[in-house]
């Protein structure tokens, strides 16, 4: 499913954000590039999730991705995590690279980061250069998110205890359940996922990273409302067999965002970019090649496509 993880590690570059070290990757990015593609990963993994689609997307677009704070090769401080913080991080990375216009491809936890950036743009407060976003499986609509048992435990009062007992065996069993039956990760691939998760003791802050579920509930009206205003500029590629945000979430997208693009992968689970990289890359590139009207910062009116 993936490129060699050692090669991926060697390709990491670093910058400072809020006093912490953040790992990031770029492909084909040059100073004159006006619109790269920003990739935002999910929970509990990291930007290595994009390794299988990286060369496919990179054939047509310049790319940017980072491991958000608490994930992968980035610092994992014992702190309060929030989607607001991670959105600030994405904006800081773009500023660090001198990027003023970009598209985005977002997954899972990254879905919420993407929604926050859209909301900021509509409010005129930030993210002015954001153009189109392609969403993959994630909790776009909180009422459609079917949390896994480990997530429910992690957000409970004993969440900090759950984090202390996480291990490779339990992770592999739970994680494999969100993949499609025909696209299961191998034991070697699970080893690599766990390697990045547990880097610098990252699995010990599992419960802190899960705060995003509360963030989604608190921001539901603002985040979903923002998507309703930008329907011609967003699309969802969804793995149908995902028990967390599968076909039921895709159906809600079709009903609630009828002018937005959508594409269902019937044999794929929660990680479309890992399970079906060729189809995800092809659909994302197809949509991103289109040119809908831009969002006007500060506008509260629905944006209509051209």
N, C-alpha and C positions, 0 to 999 in steps of 0.2 A: 504493500500500500504506500510505502514512504521511501524517500531518499534516505541515505545513510545518516544516522543521527550525529555521528562524529563530524561529518562534513557540514551539517547544519550548525553544530556548535562552533566550528571554526569560522563560520561566516558571520557570527554575531559581532556587532559593534555596540558601543555603550555611550550613554549620555546621562547627565545628572538631572533628576527631577525631585524637587522637595527634599534635597539632601540624600537621595537614594540613587543607586545605580540601576539603570534600566537597559535591558538588552533589546536591540532592534536589528532588523535586516532590511536591505534594499536590493532592488534589482533594476538595472537599466536607468537609474535615476541620474539625470544630469541637471545642471543649473537652469538650462533653458526649458526643461520639461514643464509644461503648463498644467497637466492634469494626470498625476499618477493615481493608482488604485491603492487605497488604504485597506488592509485586511485586519479585522479585529476578532480575536479568538474567543473561545468559550471557557466555561468552568467544567472540570477542575484542571483543564489541560493548558495549552500554551500555543505559541505561534508555530510550533512544529506540526500542528494539525494541518497547516497549509502546505506542507512539503510536497504532497502528491499533486496539488494543483499549481504549485509555484511555477514550474517550467511551462505549463500549458497557458496560464495567464500571462506569464512573462514573454511569451512569443509575440504578444500584441500590445502589452501595457507595461509601463514601469510600475514597480511594486514597493510598498512599504508595509512593514508589520513590526510590532513589538510584543514582548512578553509584558503584560501589565503587572503592576506592583502586586506581589504575592504569588506570582505565577512563573513557571519555567526557570529561566536563567536570571531573571531580575531579582532584586532584593525582596526579601519577605519579612518586613518588620512586623513586630507584634503591635498592631495599631488597629484603629477603626477603619474599615474599608467601606467604600461607597461607590456607586456608579458615577456620581458627580466627580469624585476624585479621579476615576479612571478616564472620564471624558476630558478632564483637565490635562491628564497625561497625554492623550492622543493629540490634543491641540498643541501642547508643548513640543511634542516630537515633530509635528508638521512645521512649527515655527523654527525649530532647531535645524531642519532640513531646508528651510526657505520655501516651503510649499504654500501657495496661496489658493489654489483650486485643486479639488480632488473628488473622486468617486470613492465609494466604499463597498466592501463585501464583509458582512458581519454574521457571526454565529453565536447562538446560545447567550451567554453572559454579554458577549459583544453586541447582541441585538439590542439590549437595554442601553448600552453605550451609544449605539447608533441613534436610537430614539431620543436620547438626551441631546445629542448634537443637532438633530432636526429641530427639536423644541427650542434650543438656543438660537438657531438660525432664524426661526420664525419670530422669535421675540426681539431679534436684532441685537442680541447681547454677545454673540460669538459665532464661530463656525460659518462665517460668511461665504467661504469658498467651497462649501459642500455642494455637490451637484446631485448625482444619482446614488441610490443605495440598493444593493441586492441583499436581502435577508435570507439566511438559512434557518433551520429549525431552532426555535427559541421561544421564550415566554412573552411574545408580543402582546398577548391579551392575558392578563393574570388569571382570569376565570377559566382559561383553557389549559393552564399549566398543571400537569399531573405529577407532583413531586414524587421522587423515588423514596423508599423507606429511609435510606441513609441521609437524604436531604431533610426529611422530617425530623429525624433524630438530631441532625446537626444544628437545626434551628431551635431546638427545644432547650429547656434550662440545663440539660446535661450535655449540650453540644460540645463543650470543652473537653469532656471525658471521652466522647466519641472520637475526637481528633487524636487523642493520645493512643488509641487502640487501632487506628487505621494501619493496614499492612498490605503488602503486595498481593497476597492470596485473596483477601476480602475485596480489595479493589478490583482485581481481575474478574471475579465472579459478578460483582455488581455492574461494572462498566460494560461488560460484554452483553448484558441484557438490554442495553439501549441500541444495539446494532441489529440490523436485519439478520435473519437466520442464514442467508446465503452470503453475507458480507461480514462475517465475524472476524475480529482481529486475531492474529496468531499469538501464541505465547510470547514469541520474540517481540512482537509489536507491543503487547501489553507491558513487557519489561521496559520498553523505551518510554511509553506513556508514564509509567510509574517513576522511572528515573527522573523525568523532568518535574513531575509533581512533588517528589520527595527531595529534590535538590534543595540544599540548605535548610532541611527540615520543614519544607513547605506543607507537608501533610498535617503538621501540628497546628496550622492556622486554618484548617478546613472550615471550622465553624465560623470564623471571622469573615471569610470570603463569602459565606452564604448569606450575608446581610443583603445581598442584591435582591433576594426574594421579597424582603420588606420594602426595599426601595421601589420595586415594581408596583406593589400595592399602593404605596404612598403617592406615586407619580402617575397612576393609571390614567386619570382624566387628561393630564397634560400630555403624556407620551402618545396615547392612542389618538387624542385630538389632533396632535401634530401630524400623525400619519394621514389622517383624513384630509388634511389640507394639501398634502403633497403626493396624492395617489399616482399621478402620471409619472412620477420620478422614482417610484419604489417598486420592487418586485420581490416575490417569495419563491424560492426553490425549496421544496419541502419533502423530506423523507417520510413516506406514509406509515412505515412500520415502527416509528419511534413511539414508545409508550409514554413519553413525557410531553411531546408537542408534535404529534404525528398528524394523521389525516384529519382528526377532529380540529386541530389548530388551523390546518389549511382550509377547511370548510368555513371556519369562522372568518378567516382572511377574505375569502371570496364573498361572504355575505356582508361584512362590515366595511370592506374596502373594494367595492365593485369596479372602480376605475383603475385599480392597481393591477400590475402583471402578476401572474402566478403560474407555477409549474410543479406538478406532483411527480415524485419518483416512487412508483408503487412497490418496489422491492428493497427499499433502502430505509435505514433507521435514522438515529439522531445525528450522525456525523456524515452528511452527504458528501462533503469535500474529501473525506477519507474513503468512503464506501463506493462512491461513483464519481471520481475526480474528472473524468473526461466529460460527462454529461453536465456536471456543475460548471466547469470552465466554459463549455460551449454556450450554455444558456446565459451565463453571466456576461460573457463577451458580446453575445447577440444583443442583449438588452442595453448594455452600456454603450454600444455603438449608435443607439438611437439618440435623438436630441430633443427632449421635451423642453418646454419653456422654463426659464429659471424661476426660483422662488425669490420674491422680493422681501428682504429683511423687514420685519415689523408688520408685514401684512397679516391680517387676521382673516382674510377671505380665502375661500378655497381656490387652489390653483388649478386651472384647466389646461389640459395638454393641447399641444398644437396639432 
